[in-house]
Amino acid sequence: MDFAAHADLARTLAAAAGPGAGGSLAIVEAALLPGDATPVHLHETPEAVYVVEGVLGVFAGGEEIELEAGESVVAPRGVAHALRAPAGPVRYLSGSLVRSASRYEDFLRAVASPLPDARGWMESEDSFRLAALGAANGISLVGAPLAS
């Protein structure tokens, strides 16, 4: 991954967070396999996403857009959003201002696993584990992973 993509994502995130935003900047590379999706969640700080390879579906604010390699988007603080791989594998960078970079990375890695059935997911062991990982950085789960 070239440094320029990381730098662009950091600048985008800093602009979205505004002056005086606290926390440490964490940028993590993650991957989704075809059909994988994150649960619907929200952050206390903005989250920036940059697509490295493939097509990434981004659901935010009640609508979904698809981003291709080289494109990015920022989910504003407090806006519920989710990511999914609608057609093929996708690699992306995700960045946010966080209290714990390692817990942020754990959260991103955990949400990239396949989910066969979303019914009852919010009461599942997986959702409780993810909620605990997310809580370390002000990330709240608000819905099951999106269906493909």
Secondary structure as GFF3:
##gff-version 3
##sequence-region A 1 148
A	DSSP	alpha_helix	3	17	.	.	.	ID=ss1
A	DSSP	beta_strand	24	32	.	.	.	ID=ss2
A	DSSP	beta_strand	39	43	.	.	.	ID=ss3
A	DSSP	beta_strand	47	53	.	.	.	ID=ss4
A	DSSP	beta_strand	55	60	.	.	.	ID=ss5
A	DSSP	beta_strand	63	68	.	.	.	ID=ss6
A	DSSP	beta_strand	72	75	.	.	.	ID=ss7
A	DSSP	beta_strand	81	84	.	.	.	ID=ss8
A	DSSP	beta_strand	90	98	.	.	.	ID=ss9
A	DSSP	alpha_helix	101	110	.	.	.	ID=ss10
A	DSSP	three_ten_helix	121	123	.	.	.	ID=ss11
A	DSSP	alpha_helix	125	135	.	.	.	ID=ss12
A	DSSP	beta_strand	139	145	.	.	.	ID=ss13
###
